[in-house]
């Protein structure tokens, strides 16, 4: 199993269908799990995907329409029922705090877990850990909505030929990496920057600056494609993207792997979403998401 992968729990927009559950997306990032937009039925989809409550470290809600948040009561209560031993943090738009509180306490249950609320008030950094920085950017939707972006810190890649040229080998390599210099040789002399991996999650929104900022340089971009291009006016009216718009965003942002999701039930042919994203010029890896698919974060170049 990949240490960094996306597990898609649901892909339907607005209403579930016979083949698509409401939204739900789990990002495994090394030893952590970030659950995005748990719609109705997420707890059961987690069971089908082999995801346990113990796998959750953060819950990130983009906005408070039902298809993105009605799974919260079940997920939160399952976290408490299973007595998850670590802190779980919930991020959501600050303007929707009353919705979160209603969902969190929609029924009676015994609280056993420290669920920390860290609402999003505006663009910026939400959390910084050794493994990633989590950021939010405002989107354009009829209700306040935020997208999320996870960025791994840059590292260093040691270059064996340069190490050999300077006579550095064995334990001295680790010492140089830790100390930054050794016998007049600096880390920069024998290594290069290893760019950190980047992931973004963009749900219900029109085209806006926030979409571009979230997508920029992503290794894996999960983005809504509710409509096909022929319905672009309807998409704009309701605050959504088309498949072609999502493809253009990914192309211009230099995305490596594009995941399209959140499909309107009006369309019967999933392949049409890929055709339109390709027609918009995106030529990287592309997944038209279906429930329970797993998408690994691309390997570093």
C-alpha angles and dihedrals in degrees: 000000000000115000087219117042144129118238111198112213099174139002109183124119119221097339133028119246133205090272104027128062123207115277124298131145130179120197114200109204111179104295097350135081125210116193115203126200103342105205127187112308096024094128091058092045089053088056092050091048095048094248117145129202086244088066092066122097101153136023114203119192118189096195143336106262110128098247088061102040115022091095092063097091093055095043094048093047091048090053088055096042091053091045094229103211098216134063117273117204124205122205121191138142110294091223088064097053091117089056092050092049091050092050094044092053100030091125138014119275140141115265111221102153133072101242106185119203115214106170123197115243099172147327116324148068117332101179140358122204132164088261101045151346115238116211136179132211128190117249133197114254135129088262125039109281136176132195123213132227128190119200125187115216115255115258137188129262114208115225111218095203092054092045089052092048090057094043094244117145144136118016091354090072091062092044091053091048092052099040100036095228140040129186091343095313115118128208089247090059094062106027145045134217114276105207115229118243120255133209130182135189116203119178136165108002147116119238108291142144091271092061092054093046093051095047098045111125095344122167089202124020121185108195138166120250099178096160140033119240095260088068096047093127090054089048092053092045092055097038101254142123132241124226090251092052091050090050092051092049090052093046094050093044095052094240115180100201122022121198115194118199147141095078126189114243089232092082122076101183115069090187089069090071092057092046092054094045089051092046087056088061104261108143103169128097111308133191124188095206125233128180116289096009115144119216118190119217104253117262116256115267 
